[in-house]
Amino acid sequence: MDDLSLYLLDIVQNSLKAEADSITITLNENSLTNLLTLTIQDNGCGMSESEVTQAVSPFYTTRKTRKVGLGLPFLKMAANLADGDLTIASQKGIGTKVIVTFVLNHVNTPPLGNMGETIYTIMIHPQLKDLKYVHTYDDRVFTVDLGTILTLLDGVPLTEYAIMNYLKSYINDNVESIRRHL
């Protein structure tokens, strides 16, 4: 994968397959500590300790359609190549939390990518009831809350063309704004 937004989409797909209907995504870029931390937390079915250990192996998957699962192993490899790491905390019946770190200015840290497209794509999944995206760059914070958006739209579907374009631009513009160096 070329950028963080695509890794994020892949991990969220895991959450949705684990029957999560509530997902919180936190992206924290800290120039003082030179660290980028991506956290994805869900309320899916969770994993046992054994499954957590196996989840970062490319030869383990719960899918019946293929014998390999590459999302988490590739993300862990990408993090390791940028002097970061990936950790997973999970409990059966409670949910899963994936935390990935990258050295912010490392040459191997993937670019952010199109967060507007990615967050919008996640937002419109019919299974999802709650989505929060919190992006922090040093002391600047941008938050998207699906519940707030749905309340403001008052029944207008997220898939309405004008709404779709607005949301993607709104997310990208705000992410760009907080990432601008003052």
N, C-alpha and C positions, 0 to 999 in steps of 0.2 A: 504494500500500500504506500501511497505517496505522501499522505498528510494525516494529521491527527484527526481531522473530521471523519475520515473514512474508517480509521481504527475505532473511533467513538461509535459510529454507526454499527460496526460489526459487534462490538461489545453489547450495545443496546439490543441488538437482535437476539443475543444470548439471553438477556433479561426477559424479553418478550416471549421467547420459547420456554422460559422457566415460569411462565404465567404471571409475570409481574404486571400490575396495572398502575403502579406508582414508581417513578424513577426520578432521582435527583442527580444532576450532572453539575459538578463543580470544577471549574478550570481556574487555577490560580497561577499567575505569572508574577514572580517576585524578583525584581532586578537586584535587590539588595543581597538576597541569598543566592541569586543566579539559579533559581530553581523553577521549573514548570511542573505543577502537580495536577493531574487529571483524576478525578474521583467519580465513579459511577456507582450509585447505590440504588438497590431495588428491593421490592417486597415479594419477589418471586419465591419459588419453592425451596430455594437454598440448596446447599451441598453439604455432604458429610466431610469430615476431615480428610478421608481417603480421596474423595472426589476432588477436593480443592487441590490436593497434591498432584493428582493426575491431570487436572485441567490445563496445566501449562505444558503438557506433553503433546506433541503433534500426533501421536499415535493413539490418543484417547478422544473419544467423542461419544455423546449419548445419541447421536443421530443414527438412524437405521439406513439412510441412503448412501452413506460413505463411511469409510473406516478411519478417516483422519479429521482432526479439527485444528485449523491453523490460526484462528483469530488471536487467541490469548498467547500461544507460543510466539507468533510473529510480533505481537505488541511487546512482549517481554524482551525479545531479541532487540527490537528497535530501542527500547529503553536502555538496555545494557550497553548497546553501541554508543549511546549518548551519556554514558556514566550515570545512568539512572537505574530504576528497578521497578518491578511489578509485584504487588502483594494482593492477596485475596483473603478476605474474611467472610465466612458464610456460616449460616446455621440452618439446618433443615427446618422448613416451615416458617422461617423468619425472613430470609432474603440474603442477598450477597452484596458485598462492597469490594470493588476493584479500585486499587490506588496505583497509579503509574506516575513515576517521576522521571524527569529529564533535566539535564543541565541546560538551562535556558539558552545560553549562547554557544552551546556545543555544535560543531559542524554537522554532527549526525542527528541532531534534534530535528524531527520532521517539521515542515511548515504547518501552520494552523489549518489551512485549507478553507473551504467555504462553509463556515459554521451556519450561515443563514439557511442554506440548502439542507444541511444535515439536521439541524434542530427542527426545521419545518417538516421534514420527512418523518422524523420521530413523532412530532406533534399530531400528525393526521392518522396515526395508527389507531384503528377502531378499538383496540383492546385497552388503550391507555386512558386512564381517568385522571391521573395527576402527573404533571411533568414540571420540574423546576430546573432551570439552567442559570447558574450563577457564575459569571466570569469576572475575575478580579485581576487587575494589573496594578501592582503596588497598592496605592490607596484608592484607586478608582474602581467602582463596581458597577456591573450591568447585570440585571436580573430579568429573566423571562419566566412567567408563571402561567401555565396553560389555563388554570382556573380563572385567573383574572382576565385573560384574553377572551375566554368563552363568555364570561359575564358581560364584558364590554360589547361583544358582538351580538349578544341577545338573540341567539338563534340563527344568525347568519353563518352558514357553514365555512369552516376553515378552507375548504377546497374551492370556494368562490374565487374566480381568477384575480380580481382586484385585491382580495384579502391575501391570497397566496403571495402575490408579488410584493405587497406591502410588508408582510411579515418577514419575508426573506431579506428585503432591503433594510427593514428596521433592525433586524438582528445584526446583519453585516455592518451597517453604519455605526451602530453602537459599539460593537466589538472593535471596529477600527478606531473609533473615537477614544476609548479607554486605553488602547494600545499605543496611541500617539505619545511620543515623548514630549514633555512640557518644556 
